[in-house]
């Protein structure tokens, strides 16, 4: 008897990132090293490190997803409030 995690519907994860994020971080690191060596720019390294930090996943939720949901709840999405008056 074989037991598969999440019925083979979960996304591929390596360490704390999804494989798509690992690829983006890898390509970003290559571009960052070339930009630093040829142009002396640190901005691509900072952007890649920030992206790497924001895409860390804990229990299928990344830090970026948490920030998006918090901004949506507190700032961008309308909250629904229902007021009722009942006489006793």
Backbone as XML, in Angstrom:
<?xml version="1.0"?>
<chain id="A" units="angstrom">
  <residue number="1" name="UNK">
    <atom name="N" x="0.844" y="-1.170" z="0.000"/>
    <atom name="CA" x="0.000" y="0.000" z="0.000"/>
    <atom name="C" x="0.897" y="1.243" z="0.000"/>
  </residue>
  <residue number="2" name="UNK">
    <atom name="N" x="0.652" y="2.133" z="-0.955"/>
    <atom name="CA" x="1.401" y="3.381" z="-1.069"/>
    <atom name="C" x="0.513" y="4.547" z="-0.632"/>
  </residue>
  <residue number="3" name="UNK">
    <atom name="N" x="1.102" y="5.435" z="0.131"/>
    <atom name="CA" x="0.375" y="6.619" z="0.575"/>
    <atom name="C" x="1.039" y="7.830" z="-0.057"/>
  </residue>
  <residue number="4" name="UNK">
    <atom name="N" x="0.293" y="8.558" z="-0.861"/>
    <atom name="CA" x="0.813" y="9.731" z="-1.544"/>
    <atom name="C" x="0.388" y="10.990" z="-0.794"/>
  </residue>
  <residue number="5" name="UNK">
    <atom name="N" x="1.260" y="11.966" z="-0.675"/>
    <atom name="CA" x="0.872" y="13.206" z="0.026"/>
    <atom name="C" x="-0.129" y="14.025" z="-0.783"/>
  </residue>
  <residue number="6" name="UNK">
    <atom name="N" x="-1.205" y="14.405" z="-0.151"/>
    <atom name="CA" x="-2.241" y="15.255" z="-0.747"/>
    <atom name="C" x="-2.762" y="14.714" z="-2.073"/>
  </residue>
  <residue number="7" name="UNK">
    <atom name="N" x="-2.797" y="13.405" z="-2.224"/>
    <atom name="CA" x="-3.327" y="12.768" z="-3.433"/>
    <atom name="C" x="-2.671" y="13.293" z="-4.702"/>
  </residue>
  <residue number="8" name="UNK">
    <atom name="N" x="-1.391" y="13.565" z="-4.643"/>
    <atom name="CA" x="-0.581" y="14.061" z="-5.762"/>
    <atom name="C" x="-1.069" y="15.400" z="-6.308"/>
  </residue>
  <residue number="9" name="UNK">
    <atom name="N" x="-1.789" y="16.170" z="-5.519"/>
    <atom name="CA" x="-2.277" y="17.471" z="-5.971"/>
    <atom name="C" x="-1.489" y="18.624" z="-5.379"/>
  </residue>
  <residue number="10" name="UNK">
    <atom name="N" x="-0.567" y="18.349" z="-4.486"/>
    <atom name="CA" x="0.219" y="19.438" z="-3.906"/>
    <atom name="C" x="1.314" y="19.856" z="-4.881"/>
  </residue>
  <residue number="11" name="UNK">
    <atom name="N" x="1.740" y="21.101" z="-4.759"/>
    <atom name="CA" x="2.776" y="21.623" z="-5.639"/>
    <atom name="C" x="4.145" y="21.138" z="-5.177"/>
  </residue>
  <residue number="12" name="UNK">
    <atom name="N" x="5.072" y="21.049" z="-6.126"/>
    <atom name="CA" x="6.421" y="20.589" z="-5.811"/>
    <atom name="C" x="7.147" y="21.640" z="-4.976"/>
  </residue>
  <residue number="13" name="UNK">
    <atom name="N" x="7.721" y="21.190" z="-3.862"/>
    <atom name="CA" x="8.381" y="22.090" z="-2.926"/>
    <atom name="C" x="9.784" y="21.572" z="-2.650"/>
  </residue>
  <residue number="14" name="UNK">
    <atom name="N" x="10.744" y="22.488" z="-2.631"/>
    <atom name="CA" x="12.116" y="22.147" z="-2.275"/>
    <atom name="C" x="12.537" y="23.086" z="-1.166"/>
  </residue>
  <residue number="15" name="UNK">
    <atom name="N" x="12.878" y="22.531" z="-0.017"/>
    <atom name="CA" x="13.198" y="23.275" z="1.203"/>
    <atom name="C" x="12.014" y="24.145" z="1.586"/>
  </residue>
  <residue number="16" name="UNK">
    <atom name="N" x="12.129" y="25.450" z="1.510"/>
    <atom name="CA" x="11.035" y="26.332" z="1.929"/>
    <atom name="C" x="10.372" y="27.048" z="0.757"/>
  </residue>
  <residue number="17" name="UNK">
    <atom name="N" x="10.718" y="26.693" z="-0.473"/>
    <atom name="CA" x="10.196" y="27.373" z="-1.650"/>
    <atom name="C" x="9.581" y="26.372" z="-2.614"/>
  </residue>
  <residue number="18" name="UNK">
    <atom name="N" x="8.658" y="26.856" z="-3.451"/>
    <atom name="CA" x="8.169" y="26.043" z="-4.560"/>
    <atom name="C" x="9.250" y="26.028" z="-5.632"/>
  </residue>
  <residue number="19" name="UNK">
    <atom name="N" x="9.223" y="25.034" z="-6.492"/>
    <atom name="CA" x="10.261" y="24.911" z="-7.520"/>
    <atom name="C" x="10.265" y="26.091" z="-8.480"/>
  </residue>
  <residue number="20" name="UNK">
    <atom name="N" x="9.115" y="26.651" z="-8.757"/>
    <atom name="CA" x="9.048" y="27.843" z="-9.613"/>
    <atom name="C" x="9.820" y="28.992" z="-8.969"/>
  </residue>
  <residue number="21" name="UNK">
    <atom name="N" x="9.644" y="29.167" z="-7.668"/>
    <atom name="CA" x="10.347" y="30.236" z="-6.957"/>
    <atom name="C" x="11.857" y="29.985" z="-6.921"/>
  </residue>
  <residue number="22" name="UNK">
    <atom name="N" x="12.264" y="28.730" z="-6.783"/>
    <atom name="CA" x="13.693" y="28.392" z="-6.799"/>
    <atom name="C" x="14.297" y="28.770" z="-8.156"/>
  </residue>
  <residue number="23" name="UNK">
    <atom name="N" x="13.573" y="28.508" z="-9.238"/>
    <atom name="CA" x="14.055" y="28.879" z="-10.570"/>
    <atom name="C" x="14.181" y="30.374" z="-10.736"/>
  </residue>
  <residue number="24" name="UNK">
    <atom name="N" x="13.177" y="31.121" z="-10.267"/>
    <atom name="CA" x="13.230" y="32.575" z="-10.366"/>
    <atom name="C" x="14.373" y="33.132" z="-9.532"/>
  </residue>
  <residue number="25" name="UNK">
    <atom name="N" x="14.571" y="32.595" z="-8.334"/>
    <atom name="CA" x="15.667" y="33.052" z="-7.475"/>
    <atom name="C" x="17.016" y="32.727" z="-8.109"/>
  </residue>
  <residue number="26" name="UNK">
    <atom name="N" x="17.138" y="31.543" z="-8.717"/>
    <atom name="CA" x="18.390" y="31.168" z="-9.384"/>
    <atom name="C" x="18.724" y="32.082" z="-10.549"/>
  </residue>
  <residue number="27" name="UNK">
    <atom name="N" x="17.736" y="32.349" z="-11.388"/>
    <atom name="CA" x="17.958" y="33.260" z="-12.523"/>
    <atom name="C" x="18.255" y="34.668" z="-12.024"/>
  </residue>
  <residue number="28" name="UNK">
    <atom name="N" x="17.552" y="35.086" z="-10.976"/>
    <atom name="CA" x="17.815" y="36.392" z="-10.384"/>
    <atom name="C" x="19.217" y="36.495" z="-9.820"/>
  </residue>
  <residue number="29" name="UNK">
    <atom name="N" x="19.704" y="35.412" z="-9.225"/>
    <atom name="CA" x="21.081" y="35.409" z="-8.699"/>
    <atom name="C" x="22.101" y="35.534" z="-9.829"/>
  </residue>
  <residue number="30" name="UNK">
    <atom name="N" x="21.867" y="34.836" z="-10.926"/>
    <atom name="CA" x="22.782" y="34.945" z="-12.065"/>
    <atom name="C" x="22.806" y="36.370" z="-12.628"/>
  </residue>
  <residue number="31" name="UNK">
    <atom name="N" x="21.643" y="36.941" z="-12.826"/>
    <atom name="CA" x="21.573" y="38.311" z="-13.335"/>
    <atom name="C" x="22.214" y="39.278" z="-12.340"/>
  </residue>
  <residue number="32" name="UNK">
    <atom name="N" x="21.996" y="39.033" z="-11.048"/>
    <atom name="CA" x="22.567" y="39.900" z="-10.012"/>
    <atom name="C" x="24.091" y="39.854" z="-10.007"/>
  </residue>
  <residue number="33" name="UNK">
    <atom name="N" x="24.648" y="38.656" z="-10.153"/>
    <atom name="CA" x="26.117" y="38.526" z="-10.165"/>
    <atom name="C" x="26.687" y="39.220" z="-11.393"/>
  </residue>
  <residue number="34" name="UNK">
    <atom name="N" x="26.063" y="39.039" z="-12.551"/>
    <atom name="CA" x="26.543" y="39.716" z="-13.762"/>
    <atom name="C" x="26.421" y="41.233" z="-13.638"/>
  </residue>
  <residue number="35" name="UNK">
    <atom name="N" x="25.315" y="41.708" z="-13.068"/>
    <atom name="CA" x="25.127" y="43.152" z="-12.903"/>
    <atom name="C" x="26.143" y="43.726" z="-11.932"/>
  </residue>
  <residue number="36" name="UNK">
    <atom name="N" x="26.454" y="42.979" z="-10.879"/>
    <atom name="CA" x="27.445" y="43.456" z="-9.922"/>
    <atom name="C" x="28.844" y="43.462" z="-10.529"/>
  </residue>
  <residue number="37" name="UNK">
    <atom name="N" x="29.175" y="42.422" z="-11.277"/>
    <atom name="CA" x="30.513" y="42.327" z="-11.848"/>
    <atom name="C" x="30.739" y="43.339" z="-12.974"/>
  </residue>
  <residue number="38" name="UNK">
    <atom name="N" x="29.739" y="43.546" z="-13.820"/>
    <atom name="CA" x="29.924" y="44.408" z="-14.976"/>
    <atom name="C" x="29.575" y="45.874" z="-14.712"/>
  </residue>
  <residue number="39" name="UNK">
    <atom name="N" x="28.508" y="46.099" z="-13.927"/>
    <atom name="CA" x="28.017" y="47.458" z="-13.741"/>
    <atom name="C" x="28.212" y="47.997" z="-12.329"/>
  </residue>
  <residue number="40" name="UNK">
    <atom name="N" x="28.489" y="47.110" z="-11.388"/>
    <atom name="CA" x="28.652" y="47.529" z="-10.004"/>
    <atom name="C" x="27.340" y="47.853" z="-9.309"/>
  </residue>
  <residue number="41" name="UNK">
    <atom name="N" x="26.237" y="47.295" z="-9.782"/>
    <atom name="CA" x="24.916" y="47.557" z="-9.204"/>
    <atom name="C" x="24.574" y="46.533" z="-8.123"/>
  </residue>
  <residue number="42" name="UNK">
    <atom name="N" x="24.095" y="47.008" z="-6.988"/>
    <atom name="CA" x="23.659" y="46.117" z="-5.914"/>
    <atom name="C" x="22.149" y="45.904" z="-5.899"/>
  </residue>
  <residue number="43" name="UNK">
    <atom name="N" x="21.411" y="46.736" z="-6.631"/>
    <atom name="CA" x="19.955" y="46.663" z="-6.620"/>
    <atom name="C" x="19.410" y="45.290" z="-7.042"/>
  </residue>
  <residue number="44" name="UNK">
    <atom name="N" x="19.942" y="44.625" z="-8.078"/>
    <atom name="CA" x="19.411" y="43.296" z="-8.426"/>
    <atom name="C" x="19.612" y="42.256" z="-7.316"/>
  </residue>
  <residue number="45" name="UNK">
    <atom name="N" x="20.714" y="42.358" z="-6.582"/>
    <atom name="CA" x="20.939" y="41.417" z="-5.479"/>
    <atom name="C" x="19.917" y="41.654" z="-4.373"/>
  </residue>
  <residue number="46" name="UNK">
    <atom name="N" x="19.648" y="42.903" z="-4.076"/>
    <atom name="CA" x="18.666" y="43.243" z="-3.044"/>
    <atom name="C" x="17.275" y="42.772" z="-3.462"/>
  </residue>
  <residue number="47" name="UNK">
    <atom name="N" x="16.918" y="42.992" z="-4.722"/>
    <atom name="CA" x="15.601" y="42.564" z="-5.220"/>
    <atom name="C" x="15.465" y="41.043" z="-5.181"/>
  </residue>
  <residue number="48" name="UNK">
    <atom name="N" x="16.516" y="40.335" z="-5.540"/>
    <atom name="CA" x="16.478" y="38.873" z="-5.516"/>
    <atom name="C" x="16.375" y="38.355" z="-4.091"/>
  </residue>
  <residue number="49" name="UNK">
    <atom name="N" x="17.123" y="38.942" z="-3.179"/>
    <atom name="CA" x="17.060" y="38.531" z="-1.774"/>
    <atom name="C" x="15.684" y="38.830" z="-1.182"/>
  </residue>
  <residue number="50" name="UNK">
    <atom name="N" x="15.104" y="39.969" z="-1.519"/>
    <atom name="CA" x="13.775" y="40.318" z="-1.037"/>
    <atom name="C" x="12.733" y="39.344" z="-1.581"/>
  </residue>
  <residue number="51" name="UNK">
    <atom name="N" x="12.829" y="39.017" z="-2.869"/>
    <atom name="CA" x="11.901" y="38.043" z="-3.452"/>
    <atom name="C" x="12.070" y="36.677" z="-2.771"/>
  </residue>
  <residue number="52" name="UNK">
    <atom name="N" x="13.306" y="36.280" z="-2.534"/>
    <atom name="CA" x="13.554" y="35.008" z="-1.858"/>
    <atom name="C" x="12.958" y="34.984" z="-0.465"/>
  </residue>
  <residue number="53" name="UNK">
    <atom name="N" x="13.065" y="36.086" z="0.258"/>
    <atom name="CA" x="12.491" y="36.150" z="1.605"/>
    <atom name="C" x="10.973" y="36.124" z="1.567"/>
  </residue>
  <residue number="54" name="UNK">
    <atom name="N" x="10.376" y="36.886" z="0.648"/>
    <atom name="CA" x="8.919" y="36.979" z="0.600"/>
    <atom name="C" x="8.243" y="35.712" z="0.093"/>
  </residue>
  <residue number="55" name="UNK">
    <atom name="N" x="8.972" y="34.843" z="-0.596"/>
    <atom name="CA" x="8.349" y="33.619" z="-1.118"/>
    <atom name="C" x="8.620" y="32.396" z="-0.256"/>
  </residue>
  <residue number="56" name="UNK">
    <atom name="N" x="9.191" y="32.577" z="0.921"/>
    <atom name="CA" x="9.350" y="31.451" z="1.846"/>
    <atom name="C" x="7.969" y="30.948" z="2.232"/>
  </residue>
  <residue number="57" name="UNK">
    <atom name="N" x="7.771" y="29.652" z="2.185"/>
    <atom name="CA" x="6.461" y="29.069" z="2.466"/>
    <atom name="C" x="6.480" y="28.300" z="3.779"/>
  </residue>
  <residue number="58" name="UNK">
    <atom name="N" x="5.455" y="28.560" z="4.606"/>
    <atom name="CA" x="5.193" y="27.809" z="5.819"/>
    <atom name="C" x="3.767" y="27.314" z="5.739"/>
  </residue>
  <residue number="59" name="UNK">
    <atom name="N" x="3.594" y="26.006" z="5.775"/>
    <atom name="CA" x="2.273" y="25.380" z="5.725"/>
    <atom name="C" x="1.431" y="25.905" z="4.566"/>
  </residue>
  <residue number="60" name="UNK">
    <atom name="N" x="2.012" y="25.926" z="3.385"/>
    <atom name="CA" x="1.362" y="26.285" z="2.123"/>
    <atom name="C" x="0.930" y="27.752" z="2.044"/>
  </residue>
  <residue number="61" name="UNK">
    <atom name="N" x="1.526" y="28.618" z="2.850"/>
    <atom name="CA" x="1.274" y="30.057" z="2.770"/>
    <atom name="C" x="2.613" y="30.773" z="2.800"/>
  </residue>
  <residue number="62" name="UNK">
    <atom name="N" x="2.831" y="31.628" z="1.811"/>
    <atom name="CA" x="4.088" y="32.376" z="1.786"/>
    <atom name="C" x="3.920" y="33.693" z="2.538"/>
  </residue>
  <residue number="63" name="UNK">
    <atom name="N" x="5.024" y="34.316" z="2.842"/>
    <atom name="CA" x="4.999" y="35.606" z="3.518"/>
    <atom name="C" x="4.329" y="36.638" z="2.620"/>
  </residue>
  <residue number="64" name="UNK">
    <atom name="N" x="4.578" y="36.563" z="1.319"/>
    <atom name="CA" x="3.946" y="37.481" z="0.369"/>
    <atom name="C" x="2.432" y="37.303" z="0.351"/>
  </residue>
  <residue number="65" name="UNK">
    <atom name="N" x="1.950" y="36.056" z="0.389"/>
    <atom name="CA" x="0.504" y="35.806" z="0.445"/>
    <atom name="C" x="-0.104" y="36.396" z="1.710"/>
  </residue>
  <residue number="66" name="UNK">
    <atom name="N" x="0.598" y="36.250" z="2.833"/>
    <atom name="CA" x="0.107" y="36.799" z="4.088"/>
    <atom name="C" x="0.005" y="38.317" z="4.024"/>
  </residue>
  <residue number="67" name="UNK">
    <atom name="N" x="1.018" y="38.977" z="3.453"/>
    <atom name="CA" x="1.004" y="40.435" z="3.331"/>
    <atom name="C" x="-0.124" y="40.885" z="2.402"/>
  </residue>
  <residue number="68" name="UNK">
    <atom name="N" x="-0.321" y="40.164" z="1.282"/>
    <atom name="CA" x="-1.417" y="40.504" z="0.363"/>
    <atom name="C" x="-2.771" y="40.376" z="1.047"/>
  </residue>
  <residue number="69" name="UNK">
    <atom name="N" x="-2.967" y="39.289" z="1.797"/>
    <atom name="CA" x="-4.239" y="39.088" z="2.487"/>
    <atom name="C" x="-4.454" y="40.143" z="3.570"/>
  </residue>
  <residue number="70" name="UNK">
    <atom name="N" x="-3.406" y="40.512" z="4.288"/>
    <atom name="CA" x="-3.527" y="41.533" z="5.331"/>
    <atom name="C" x="-3.868" y="42.891" z="4.713"/>
  </residue>
  <residue number="71" name="UNK">
    <atom name="N" x="-3.209" y="43.253" z="3.612"/>
    <atom name="CA" x="-3.521" y="44.520" z="2.939"/>
    <atom name="C" x="-4.949" y="44.511" z="2.398"/>
  </residue>
  <residue number="72" name="UNK">
    <atom name="N" x="-5.369" y="43.394" z="1.857"/>
    <atom name="CA" x="-6.737" y="43.290" z="1.375"/>
    <atom name="C" x="-7.751" y="43.431" z="2.492"/>
  </residue>
  <residue number="73" name="UNK">
    <atom name="N" x="-7.468" y="42.837" z="3.643"/>
    <atom name="CA" x="-8.403" y="42.901" z="4.757"/>
    <atom name="C" x="-8.453" y="44.292" z="5.367"/>
  </residue>
  <residue number="74" name="UNK">
    <atom name="N" x="-7.302" y="44.920" z="5.556"/>
    <atom name="CA" x="-7.265" y="46.198" z="6.250"/>
    <atom name="C" x="-7.413" y="47.413" z="5.340"/>
  </residue>
  <residue number="75" name="UNK">
    <atom name="N" x="-7.041" y="47.308" z="4.055"/>
    <atom name="CA" x="-6.981" y="48.505" z="3.216"/>
    <atom name="C" x="-7.891" y="48.435" z="1.997"/>
  </residue>
  <residue number="76" name="UNK">
    <atom name="N" x="-7.697" y="47.441" z="1.128"/>
    <atom name="CA" x="-8.288" y="47.513" z="-0.208"/>
    <atom name="C" x="-9.685" y="46.922" z="-0.340"/>
  </residue>
  <residue number="77" name="UNK">
    <atom name="N" x="-10.054" y="45.929" z="0.439"/>
    <atom name="CA" x="-11.364" y="45.297" z="0.278"/>
    <atom name="C" x="-12.362" y="45.880" z="1.274"/>
  </residue>
  <residue number="78" name="UNK">
    <atom name="N" x="-13.571" y="46.066" z="0.794"/>
    <atom name="CA" x="-14.615" y="46.611" z="1.635"/>
    <atom name="C" x="-15.085" y="45.546" z="2.621"/>
  </residue>
  <residue number="79" name="UNK">
    <atom name="N" x="-15.205" y="45.951" z="3.851"/>
    <atom name="CA" x="-15.716" y="45.058" z="4.881"/>
    <atom name="C" x="-17.233" y="45.208" z="4.945"/>
  </residue>
  <residue number="80" name="UNK">
    <atom name="N" x="-17.911" y="44.141" z="5.270"/>
    <atom name="CA" x="-19.367" y="44.160" z="5.329"/>
    <atom name="C" x="-19.798" y="44.197" z="6.786"/>
  </residue>
  <residue number="81" name="UNK">
    <atom name="N" x="-20.455" y="45.272" z="7.145"/>
    <atom name="CA" x="-20.972" y="45.405" z="8.502"/>
    <atom name="C" x="-22.489" y="45.480" z="8.435"/>
  </residue>
  <residue number="82" name="UNK">
    <atom name="N" x="-23.140" y="44.765" z="9.296"/>
    <atom name="CA" x="-24.603" y="44.750" z="9.304"/>
    <atom name="C" x="-25.066" y="45.165" z="10.698"/>
  </residue>
  <residue number="83" name="UNK">
    <atom name="N" x="-25.797" y="46.248" z="10.745"/>
    <atom name="CA" x="-26.284" y="46.753" z="12.014"/>
    <atom name="C" x="-27.780" y="46.494" z="12.099"/>
  </residue>
  <residue number="84" name="UNK">
    <atom name="N" x="-28.214" y="46.022" z="13.234"/>
    <atom name="CA" x="-29.634" y="45.777" z="13.444"/>
    <atom name="C" x="-30.048" y="46.344" z="14.796"/>
  </residue>
  <residue number="85" name="UNK">
    <atom name="N" x="-31.219" y="46.840" z="14.779"/>
    <atom name="CA" x="-31.802" y="47.322" z="16.030"/>
    <atom name="C" x="-32.980" y="46.445" z="16.352"/>
  </residue>
  <residue number="86" name="UNK">
    <atom name="N" x="-32.954" y="45.868" z="17.511"/>
    <atom name="CA" x="-34.084" y="45.040" z="17.931"/>
    <atom name="C" x="-34.632" y="45.584" z="19.245"/>
  </residue>
  <residue number="87" name="UNK">
    <atom name="N" x="-35.912" y="45.720" z="19.292"/>
    <atom name="CA" x="-36.557" y="46.168" z="20.522"/>
    <atom name="C" x="-36.832" y="44.973" z="21.396"/>
  </residue>
  <residue number="88" name="UNK">
    <atom name="N" x="-36.611" y="45.163" z="22.682"/>
    <atom name="CA" x="-36.864" y="44.055" z="23.611"/>
    <atom name="C" x="-38.107" y="44.286" z="24.396"/>
  </residue>
</chain>
